Amino acid sequence: MKVLGLDVGEKRIGVAVSDALGLIAQGITVLQRRDLEYDLRQLQRLVKETDVSQVVVGIPKNMDGSLGEGAKMVLLFVEQMRDDLAIPVILWDERWTTTQATRVLVEADLSRKKRRKVVDKLAAVLILQNYLDSGMHDTSGGDQA
């Protein structure tokens, strides 16, 4: 079962997809956000193109588990996605994924400009890979965050 992973930000959405067995995540693109209607259309297109059966969205919780402004923005977006997409949309705790992604790119000696272009995609890969490694995609799904 293929799964789409998303790192939703204010300006960009990093996108990753799993292999058909749901074992390995691979980054595929970064979407530039415009407005809600455009963003949802782009996600509908990706769901269709990649033939996924569920979507995992990282939710940026604070270290104490509370929800900050970024998490609230993601929750509102996920509500719209759930109304718009015909497949399950699952929340996944993404604490540290952007930090991890940035660290990997710095260690790879990528310039700041190049990092900015791929950090969202790598964060989506980390979110999705963590979800796949948890084995939760083998169950009926639901919010895990």
Long-range contacts (C-beta under 8 A, 24 or more apart in sequence): 1-53, 1-54, 1-137, 2-50, 2-51, 2-52, 2-53, 3-52, 3-53, 3-54, 3-55, 3-56, 3-128, 3-131, 3-132, 3-137, 4-46, 4-47, 4-50, 4-52, 4-54, 4-55, 4-56, 4-128, 5-55, 5-56, 5-57, 5-58, 5-124, 5-125, 5-127, 5-128, 5-129, 5-131, 6-43, 6-55, 6-56, 6-57, 6-58, 6-124, 6-127, 7-58, 7-94, 7-97, 7-98, 7-120, 7-121, 7-123, 7-124, 7-127, 8-57, 8-58, 8-73, 8-74, 8-77, 8-78, 9-33, 9-70, 9-120, 10-70, 10-73, 12-120, 13-39, 13-42, 13-43, 13-120, 13-124, 14-119, 14-120, 14-121, 14-122, 14-123, 14-124, 14-125, 15-46, 15-121, 15-124, 16-121, 16-124, 16-125, 16-127, 16-128, 16-129, 17-50, 17-52, 17-128, 18-52, 18-128, 18-132, 18-137, 22-132, 22-137, 22-138, 23-132, 24-129, 24-132, 25-124, 25-125, 25-126, 25-128, 25-129, 25-132, 26-125, 27-118, 27-121, 27-122, 27-124, 27-125, 28-121, 29-121, 30-117, 30-118, 30-120, 30-121, 36-77, 36-80, 39-77, 40-80, 40-81, 40-84, 43-81, 43-84, 43-85, 44-84, 44-85, 47-85, 47-87, 52-87, 53-87, 53-88, 54-87, 54-88, 54-89, 54-90, 54-137, 54-141, 55-81, 55-85, 55-87, 55-88, 55-89, 55-90, 56-90, 56-91, 56-92, 56-127, 56-128, 56-131, 56-137, 57-81, 57-89, 57-90, 57-91, 57-92, 57-127, 58-92, 58-93, 58-94, 58-97, 58-123, 58-124, 58-127, 59-91, 59-92, 59-93, 59-94, 59-145, 60-94, 60-95, 60-98, 61-93, 61-94, 61-95, 61-145, 63-95, 88-141, 88-142, 90-131, 90-136, 90-141, 90-142, 90-143, 90-144, 91-143, 91-144, 91-145, 92-127, 92-130, 92-131, 92-144, 92-145, 93-144, 93-145, 94-123, 94-126, 94-127, 97-123, 97-126, 97-127, 97-130, 98-123, 100-126, 101-125, 101-126
